[in-house]
């Protein structure tokens, strides 16, 4: 739960814990919480929140802890406070299932309203929640095109310069001597960027998995891994197969 | 057939005519313990029979029920439903099948009207359905099937006529979570059939009283236990320690040096069983033997990861005496009859005196002839361990693990099962559960929390009331909310949580170098083993050297490697830690030069030199040596408490040394000792008393330090996953269903993190901590050791490494360095890129970031 601890800390030099990158000519900051900030547009991207995942499982008979939504929202609050964006884009799979936003407890709903105050908020539809959100601020959309970038949930199969997508929950493994560490990551080759999953109970899929095949130029692909309290950037060739 | 046959006094009457005739037709007489068991069981006692292999234990266990069935006679057709009469429960499916064969023959020869059937996970659905409608007299089954049967709405009818429950290999059942589940099942059976008698069959154990209590109803404030029947003592086994011409290695586990002698021993016997402690040792030994197998003797391999078909082939060949030797792991430990074995070779140290006795019992099933066994120590410490085990076997020492309190995750599973069977009253179920020995000390409050957990997850944030699995209805009874709950329960039943395993598939590279599809399945391998591998790495499996090609879905693809030398050393550590009893014996031997005489000259010399250049620890003393080597300073602690306890100790000590500013770098643990290395001079620091050794090894390390470390330990996460599956929080993984093991592992970790930070006192976390303390961390043992050595620490500051330190020092580099994989791994990898791509300015920036973090850590 290190992101939650980090969210509660006061950090002066937050920028040094993040990684900077450029996607299709647009400067971007990959922060240690797994959020992407585009300073020129004052736009913040988070992806795959999977809110109410515990409740979604409980509806199907697996009584997972009900604390995931609160934890994810706390981290999101910290991220929004840190960057103070004008626009927030949540890149799909905002809720773990279709009825998630309709069943959202009131206390969580008001936290989201609080966060959205004074900003534009765009909920991109994902495969888990294709029908959009119910009773929340902001608007729902399948895609967003803005500032030369394309924001969508699932990455498109063909080359798509300037695409910011989620869905695949990229993670990567680094090995040194006998130890290996696997962490969620941002993945970008300078043309396209895949977002790490932001929700606290979301798993990861390795960058070398088949599902990722063909998405990136491996020569320029860099994984920005979410470490315990900062982002580490590692070239694709140095990742463990 | 009249019942008066069996009411006359005396032995003839005890044994009805067909039984007596059957014995005498074979020129046999029933043995004393068989008759005693029969007589006492008939008078209503529940009994524990302790007897060696080959003493006719199984027949003894069935005599009470067979004679009772004989007296009952055949049930006339049309007389309505008759429930099962005798339940036989064995830990292994194969054993139940084996017993069916061995029991059916005498029953037919005696002409008894008794039906005998098995019911295991392999029994077809149609047969199971039929068994429910028309149960056999004797049902041979496993603990999991018992749990399924009692969770069924028909359980009351099915078990109403139950008279006997026979537990085979009871000693191996009771110390695990499987045993906990079975004890709860037994408590339920006693409620369904109040008059039932239990019969436990067991090999010799350290504490028979534990088993005797287990077999009967426990009542607060009273000591209830089953009667004890002792079988005859078997002939003393003839055990020797292998003498080799070659030098005995300092460390390692392969025993490669002794292969010529081992091969010679195989040649001189009909059939040899070679036992090792781990799968990878089995692989290694098998390969080594075939390298020198000039006569191409039929030597086979048998371990749990091999493909089932392949295992069955080996077993069949074994039963037909077509093999000269089988290299095996614990899969062959338990009492199945495997043809004419006349020699057991134990490679590597046995780790426990009882385990050794059990394995040696595999050779020769005729109890009046001595079995023959050869111990092959793989290194010098193991020579002492083998000698200690050998002494122990002669004095009949027993060191089976102690019984533990019933696990809460198992209880949760059972509570749900009972709701599936029938709506339950909480007080009545509590009384029933505490009548089972492992749960006799369960508090009412803990029980209620478990019920609450089963119902809604037991969270302080009560948001799942509407999704409850079981609900308390107006009549005050708990019942399942919907039929899906019962279905989910059946899918997840059991206490054996499989580690994520991948199929190994042998593929070929085609002409263009790409991988083909198809190819034979060789067996299964643990996912964590593959995680450390990169393409091209070679390793041993199923007696072949294989090349790792990659992972495709839930399969691991490998190709044939054209080399004899696997690159990845597959030794995964001793699977069984050194038993407390043997550890004590080894310490005693070390302290007493008189006892060295039994040891080979090389080992004697080794100890003598140690005595001259440093010292040998006394039996209750902890010897610490410190010495410099290269640019590092080492500390070796000779604790002899087994690898798990040493690992935990290593973790805790490095934390403390870190705090003392001594810059520890890593540690390696073996069964015998622990080596820690640091940048600072540890010896000098201890001399100055900063910190003093008594502070360093103070028992308070099991307080805050342990807590702090546990918070981030992967061991706790792994334990949590098991508990969560058993307790029904997350689903057991089934082959072919959506998720790969990895995804399940990841999400269990994440659930653990969320739960720990929001509700650290949750009942499942409590269960996890108790489990880890007893299991992977071996905290009880570490605690006992710290208490024992208080005031008895001897420090020797040496100029150089001592002879006794060599074994553990050789493990450095061979074994992965222990310690948690931290972010520094990421940091190092990232530095390459930073230096290369962004130049020095970025390096400075990164450094500043790190300083910021360091600064925060110190706050």
Interface residues (C-beta under 8 A of the other chain):
Chain A: X1 X4 X9 X11 X12 X13 X16 X17 X54 X55 X58 X59 X61 X62 X63 X64 X65 X66 X67 X68 X70 X71 X105 X174 X175 X176 X177 X178 X179 X180 X181 X183 X200 X201 X202 X203 X204 X210 X222 X225 X227 X228 X229 X230 X232 X233 X234 X235 X238 X240 X241
Chain B: X456 X457 X459 X461 X463 X464 X467 X469 X484 X485 X488 X531 X532 X534 X535 X550 X552 X729 X730 X731 X743 X746 X747 X750 X751 X753 X754 X755 X756 X757 X758 X759 X762 X816 X817 X821 X822 X823 X825 X826 X827 X828 X829 X830 X832 X833 X834 X837 X845 X846 X848 X849 X852 X853 X856
